Amino acid sequence: MKKFYVYILCNKRNGTLYTGITSDLIKRIYEHKNNLVEGFTQKHNIHRLVWYEIHETAKTAISREKQIKAWKRQWKLRLIEKNNSEWNDLYDIICEDTGFLPSQE
């Protein structure tokens, strides 16, 4: 079954944030990290995955993305720090867990 992901990227701890949605988290973050996505993340050097959640439907993921985008910055920071207080890049962990190697792209 297809999954949908809402995610938050940053350029550094407490730095500029970006909230997005995708059905292929590893691929999408790879694109951000390698500046294959033109726009905000490329312009502001936003490459670190610091938070994500999984949804069963596109509808619930889109709704959640809109909700988070409307939040105050402080609320987003608390969301990140709740489960990732060190602001670690979760992309590396996801790749290890799935056995994905970026060089396979």
ABEGO torsion letter per residue (X at the ends): XBBBBBBBBBABBGBBBBBBBBABAAAAAAAAAAGABBEAAAAAGBABBABBBBBABAAAAAAAAAAAAABBAAAAAAAAAAABAAGBBAAAAAAAAAGBBAAAX
